[in-house]
Amino acid sequence: MRGTRIRLAIALMLAGALASAAMAQVALAQETGSETGSTTDEKVVFTWGSTSEPSSLNPMSGYLAIDFYMWTPTYHMLLDYDKDFSTEPFGGFDAGLVTAIEFSDDLTNFRYTIRDDIVWSDGTPLTAEDVVFTMNLYKFNHAYLPSAYLDLIDGEVRLADENTIEFDTTSPTSLYKGEAPYMYMYIVPKHIYEGLEKPKQYENVPSVGSGPFYIAEYQVGEFIRLERNEYWPGPEPAIDEIIYRIYKNDDALATALRTGELDFVQLTTPNIFNSLLNEENIDTMAGTIPSFSEIGLNSGSAYQEAGDGFTPHGDGHPALTDVNVRRAIRMAINSEELLEKVQLGYGVPGTTIIPPVSVVGARWEPTGDELIAWDLEGANQLLEDSGYIDTDGDGIREMPEGSLEPGRPLEFRYFVRTSEQTSVDAAPFVSEWLSEIGIGTEVEAMTSGQLTEQINAGTFDLFSWGWFPDPEPAGTLSLFRCSERPLDGSSYGNNDAYFCNPEYDALYEQQLTEPDQETRMEIVHEMQRIYYEDAPYSIMWYDALLSAWRSDRFEGWVVQPEPEGDPLEGWSGPGEVWWKLTPVGAAGGNETSGGTGTKGLPAWIWGVAALVVVVGAVVFFARRRRPEDEDV
Amino acid sequence: MGTRRYIFGKVAQAFLTLAFVMVFNFFLFRVIPGDPGALLLRGTSAFNPENVAQIQAELGLDQPLPEQFVTYVESTLTLNFGQSFFLRGQEVKEVLAGRIWPTILLIGTSTIVSAAIGLIIGIYGGWKRGSKFDVGSQGFTLFVYAMPEFWFGILVLMAFAGGIGPFPALFPAGGYETPGADLSGFAHVADVLNHLALPWFVLTIAYLGQYALIMRNSLIDVMNDDFVTTARAKGVREKQVLWRHVVPNAMLPTFTLVLLSLGFIFGGAITIEYVFSYPGLGLLTVQAIDAKDFPLLQGLFLLFSAAVIIANLVADITYSYLDPRVRAG
């Protein structure tokens, strides 16, 4: 009897396996059964991938770079970024919605004329009312990214006439004159958003878009699919569908590119990117983008004066309140070598808080004596001159007499993030250099959540993290004002190095309201210089965007900025790349991309395999029954 | 009567455990360091105290803990776990539903098949102890048991998706199906199977070692028992000694292992899901922990706990059927 049970158990297991497979298939069939759309052999699909999952496809609440790649083919901005991050000239189909800007002499009243030839993907015309609605929606519902750009607007944005919007500002400003693409925001359809009770929670799939495409489908963790906006009045795209696939690792992405499952990939691992460099039919680009990775120092959370809501808190090392110690640390960090060893040469050595790729004229580049270059000898000398001497001969300097804690060794906690391999990889180099100038470090890796807590509590000395700033400098500069410090140990603040300089804060306000753009940029430069010289951040590098694509599939990339940047023109709305990309060698653009085809064994082989398994199982159990009959 | 009381006791125990897990679930995730609102936005220019406070309000995290707990219990009892934090706007129920079937398809079937193959290898290896088959199969099963599955996964990915050297690039590099392919019927089934093939193969190989080793050891233990000698002395044929007397007794510990493994199916296989970009529940859990996504974590852990508790219950009940001594207490 027992033997029968065992065979029964094994049979049940196999039946269970088949049943769960069958159940999953039925569930799957039900899910996909509701999808619409037809299959056309001529469909041109551009399939690309990376490891990023969107934060949200709703411009009210999305904030990750990947969200923007879904919006650039879908929405218009008011003022679009050109390839060099200046304002795109008005009027073209790759420009924003504004065709003319008028403003009062005192720079407190602005009128934008809105183009009237754009139609939403559901057939509704896009009007100035959509623009007024969107700006007020963002401003009064505190949309995550766009609302900061509307801070200076006094009250509501108004409709001046059918094609014109109007608003006043709380103080004179040059920001809305259109010289720089200041308002980085996508205009959404009023008729979709006005009825929403919680607009930030809106999923926005399928979306109603004004660009050449709209978001048609999103399977979390798998893919996003965009379809053509049939009402798009601009140049006809050669692509019928854009599919973005989410992979979990760069190995799989590179494999999928090699085998033609993907047409384009963005990678984060330099050595996998390197493995694609000399592959046939694959082109690569290491572009520069607005992004940096820094080592932040606790420049005085426990020692700064109380006031304006700030209460001193934490237990940061008192030596880090000394600008000479911070500068010595900056001098000890070799950005070039870090870039070479950790990033395998991809990126740009770091200096100031405005990356090389930003709005035209915004970046200040330290030169000559301004540059705090890698100089271990100089760093040692600076510490020596400032009174930090190794009195006990253990290789670690101590704080001088008359300082906050005389005799305390320069031993710092140095926190890195487990979720960012490069921050972990850089730590041994940085620790070694610091040891050479008589500074000890205790490296600890932790999650982003733990590090956030430590930063807010001020219970750290050094940490490694990074920022993805907008190309417009105002947002980045605002992060480092006194008011942005974590205020009391439990609340949150952007200013994680606790930098506080009233002169810097005053300059920030001044640049916002400076009527002349050139003068404004001079103020922006001065703010960068102050921050750089004070050295609360040692910026290790500006990150590179690692792109690779099949050269035999599509051509017509629009690189932003040229010559080496983002081939998918990631800072735009609408992006002209989406109608310039055409299949290689297809004049009419009617060749099917490999990305659309399925890969794997043909269905009949699976059918035969299933048959073999079933027949095999039947034979196995039939044979096993015989001895049972002869039981004793 | 005894059986009924035994089953009733076990079911009641399962319900109590589930209730405890539900309460524990709430507090467990709130002791992880980091605030979800801050984690969502850190590193972007949207990260400021107003936005963080607004997210906390939207997510109900500004409420006192007891109030949050009452809301949690009410919503959990109605299986309404709320909306995911990091997949903003998506219902937890829907997110889980989207991942359950791919997880069952991959991990469920590979667990069952690897158990079946592993048991057979263990039975024949143990029975013919010291034979060529035993030595070979033991080497193989020890190797696959010790082998890191992600390493094997990457090799298989490179060989059969990338097509290195003599290996043909037969299968896709990742995913669950071909997006936008608009397939239906058997073509769609074949597409899903093509995506499933490599991760399924890796998991089946990786899992079978433990079943084979435990079955073999258990079988060898039983083979030395007196009743086996008695059966042989009675002249029972060797095959029948094996299948009627040895295997049923040796199966008891292995059967528990198999049933408990089934309970862990929903936990997914994080490393393999990662290597093959497979949208299973394992990876979703990692993402949810990273983002401190309370509603999603609560939904996931309740699902995992319920599955394990039910598997335990089934194991207890089945065990009492296979071995009446358990029922007798």
Interface residues (C-beta under 8 A of the other chain):
Chain A: M1 R2 G3 R5 I6 R7 A9 I10 M13 L14 G16 A17 S20 A21 M23 A24 Q25 A27 L28 A29 T32 G33 E35 G37 S38 T39 V45 T47 E53 S55 S56 N58 S61 Y63 L64 H142 Y144 L145 A148 K198 K200 Q201 Y202 E203 N204 E217 Q219 V220 G221 E222 F223 R225 E241 I243 R245 I246 Y247 K248 N249 D251 A252 L253 T255 A256 R258 T259 E261 S419 T447 S448 G449 Q450 T452 E453 N456 W465 G466 W467 F468 P469 D470 G475 T476 S478 L479 E484 L487 S491 Y492 G493 N494 T596 G597 T598 K599 G600 L601 P602 A603 W606 G607 P627 E630 D631 V632
Chain B: I32 P33 G34 D35 G37 A38 L39 L40 L41 R42 G43 T44 S45 A46 F47 N48 P49 E50 N51 V52 Q54 E58 Q83 F86 L87 R88 G89 Q90 V95 G98 R99 W101 P102 I104 L105 G108 T109 I112 V113 A115 A116 L119 I120 I154 L157 M158 A161 G162 G163 A169 L170 F171 P172 A173 G174 G175 Y176 E177 T178 P179 G180 A181 D182 L183 S184 F186 A187 H188 V189 A190 D191 V192 L193 N194 H195 A197 K234 G235 V236 R237 K239 Q240 W243 R244 H245 V247 P248 M251 F255 V258 E273 Y274 V275 F276 S277 Y278 P279 L283 L284 Q287 D290 K292 L322
